[in-house]
Amino acid sequence: MQTCPLGANSVAGNSLPINPGRTAQLLGFETRVANSFDAVASRDLVLRLLAALSIFGVTLSRLATDLSLWATAEFDFLKLPDEKSAILFYSSTWRAAAPEPWRPS
């Protein structure tokens, strides 16, 4: 956090004729804040990160839904291997827990 927030003034900026780069140097900062909103709204980064993660999660969900739909018999666009299919996993788990009466175990 070696950026100088001088001149941000609650997002409104500064109307005085100052040189923010020179002022930051004189005060011992490495650099000045490029945008006044970034100086006072530090929660912006967290919100952007959460929004990006949310959008990424929705995209993955839509992709998974499309892939499972395309693997159905109606579309038959994809062939999923049996060992990777969730339906087989659940059916084999159910079969192990409660064997079907017409199939001897």
GIQUIPE-V394059 format. One record per backbone hydrogen bond with DSSP energy under -1.0 kcal/mol. NH is the residue of the N-H (numbers start at 1). CO is the residue of the C=O. Records with the same first field share a line. If there is no record, write none. Layout:
NH=CO, CO
//
This chain:
4=31
8=5
12=9
13=8
18=16
23=19
24=20
25=21
26=22
27=23
29=24
30=2
31=2
33=4
40=36
41=37
44=41
47=43
48=44
49=45
50=46
51=47
52=48
53=49
54=50
55=51
56=52
57=53
58=54
59=55
60=56
61=57
62=58
63=59
64=60
65=61
66=62
67=63
68=64
69=65
70=66
71=67
72=69
76=72
77=70
78=70
84=81
89=85
90=86
91=87
92=88
93=89
94=90
95=91
96=92
97=93
98=94
103=100
//
